[in-house]
Amino acid sequence: MAESGNPTVTWAERMELLKDSAQQRVVSAPMPAAAMEQLLAEGKSDALGEFEGSPVRYMDRWWRAGELGWAALDEAATADIDLHAERYRAATAAIGAPPDADTAHADLPSTRTDRSEAGAA
């Protein structure tokens, strides 16, 4: 029985506390580059874009690459990048993906005339 004045903590609450504690340990230490590459490959983290230095979102935080590995940004920086990420994604969606050089004009009719056709006219 719980003593008076001491609230009983449920197993669910304990697990949540352990989860928060474990998450805090993960985000407080640099993550090796190979570990982040694996998380990206497995789809467990998301890069903002396909450009050098692109931040990566993992465990509800944005991470940036540094000399010692990937470092989690604090909550304020994460919120700031969330705002910019939303704008970035909207802008890239509006302009679409860059066309492939081989297929950029594949659906356009050819304006080139064959010399034999030109001479026959």
Backbone torsions as a table, in degrees:
resi	resn	phi	psi	omega
1	MET	NA	149.5	178.8
2	ALA	-81.5	142.2	176.7
3	GLU	-71.8	154.1	179.0
4	SER	-65.7	138.0	-178.2
5	GLY	90.4	-15.7	176.6
6	ASN	-105.2	109.0	178.9
7	PRO	-69.8	145.4	177.9
8	THR	-79.7	131.4	179.0
9	VAL	-97.9	128.0	-179.6
10	THR	-79.2	163.3	177.0
11	TRP	-61.6	-38.2	179.0
12	ALA	-61.5	-41.9	178.6
13	GLU	-66.5	-39.2	177.6
14	ARG	-63.1	-43.8	179.7
15	MET	-63.2	-38.6	178.2
16	GLU	-64.9	-40.9	177.3
17	LEU	-63.7	-41.6	177.4
18	LEU	-64.3	-41.2	178.8
19	LYS	-61.1	-47.3	179.4
20	ASP	-61.8	-40.7	179.5
21	SER	-64.9	-44.8	178.9
22	ALA	-64.2	-42.3	179.4
23	GLN	-62.9	-40.8	179.6
24	GLN	-63.0	-38.7	177.6
25	ARG	-65.4	-39.6	-179.4
26	VAL	-65.2	-45.5	-175.4
27	VAL	-79.1	-10.5	-178.7
28	SER	-90.3	-9.8	180.0
29	ALA	-118.8	147.7	177.0
30	PRO	-62.2	143.9	177.8
31	MET	-100.3	133.6	178.1
32	PRO	-59.5	146.5	-179.0
33	ALA	-57.3	-39.6	-179.2
34	ALA	-63.5	-36.2	179.4
35	ALA	-66.0	-42.7	179.4
36	MET	-67.5	-38.3	177.4
37	GLU	-60.6	-39.4	178.3
38	GLN	-66.8	-42.3	177.8
39	LEU	-61.5	-39.4	177.4
40	LEU	-65.3	-45.6	-178.4
41	ALA	-63.0	-34.6	-179.0
42	GLU	-85.3	-3.5	179.7
43	GLY	77.3	17.6	-179.7
44	LYS	-90.6	-9.7	174.1
45	SER	-138.0	160.8	-176.0
46	ASP	-130.3	127.1	174.0
47	ALA	-80.2	144.7	178.3
48	LEU	-62.3	-44.8	-179.4
49	GLY	-152.2	-177.5	178.7
50	GLU	-103.9	63.8	178.0
51	PHE	-139.3	155.3	-178.2
52	GLU	-60.7	133.7	179.6
53	GLY	82.2	8.1	-179.8
54	SER	-61.0	129.9	175.5
55	PRO	-69.1	157.6	-177.8
56	VAL	-123.1	137.6	179.2
57	ARG	-98.7	123.1	179.5
58	TYR	-152.6	137.0	179.9
59	MET	53.8	46.0	177.4
60	ASP	61.4	23.6	177.9
61	ARG	-138.8	155.8	169.6
62	TRP	-91.7	142.3	179.3
63	TRP	-120.8	149.6	176.1
64	ARG	-127.4	147.9	179.6
65	ALA	-79.5	140.4	177.1
66	GLY	-143.2	-174.3	-178.5
67	GLU	-62.1	-35.6	-176.9
68	LEU	-92.7	1.0	-177.2
69	GLY	125.8	-158.3	-179.5
70	TRP	-89.7	132.1	179.7
71	ALA	-115.8	136.0	177.6
72	ALA	-76.1	137.8	176.6
73	LEU	-86.0	156.0	-179.6
74	ASP	-72.2	174.6	-174.9
75	GLU	-62.5	-37.6	-179.9
76	ALA	-66.3	-44.6	178.6
77	ALA	-66.5	-37.2	177.8
78	THR	-62.8	-43.8	179.0
79	ALA	-63.5	-38.9	179.3
80	ASP	-65.2	-45.2	179.5
81	ILE	-67.9	-35.0	176.1
82	ASP	-55.6	-43.6	179.1
83	LEU	-63.3	-47.9	-180.0
84	HIS	-68.4	-33.9	178.9
85	ALA	-64.3	-40.1	178.2
86	GLU	-62.3	-43.2	178.1
87	ARG	-65.7	-43.2	-179.6
88	TYR	-60.8	-46.6	-178.6
89	ARG	-66.1	-37.2	178.1
90	ALA	-65.9	-41.0	-179.9
91	ALA	-66.9	-44.4	-180.0
92	THR	-68.4	-32.5	176.7
93	ALA	-68.8	-35.5	-178.6
94	ALA	-67.7	-36.3	-178.7
95	ILE	-91.8	-14.6	179.0
96	GLY	76.8	174.1	179.5
97	ALA	-73.7	147.1	177.5
98	PRO	-63.1	138.7	-176.8
99	PRO	-69.4	148.9	174.9
100	ASP	-74.9	134.8	-176.0
101	ALA	-58.2	-35.2	-178.0
102	ASP	-75.8	-27.4	-174.8
103	THR	-113.9	4.7	-174.5
104	ALA	-59.4	-37.5	-176.0
105	HIS	-122.4	23.1	-176.8
106	ALA	-64.1	-28.5	-177.0
107	ASP	-89.6	-3.2	179.4
108	LEU	-86.2	143.7	177.5
109	PRO	-68.2	148.2	-179.4
110	SER	-72.6	136.5	176.7
111	THR	-101.4	-0.8	-179.3
112	ARG	-82.3	133.5	177.4
113	THR	-107.0	144.2	178.3
114	ASP	-77.3	139.1	-177.5
115	ARG	-61.4	-32.9	-180.0
116	SER	-69.0	-33.8	177.0
117	GLU	-70.7	-38.1	-179.0
118	ALA	-66.6	-38.2	-179.4
119	GLY	-72.1	-26.3	-178.1
120	ALA	-76.6	-19.0	-175.7
121	ALA	-80.4	NA	NA
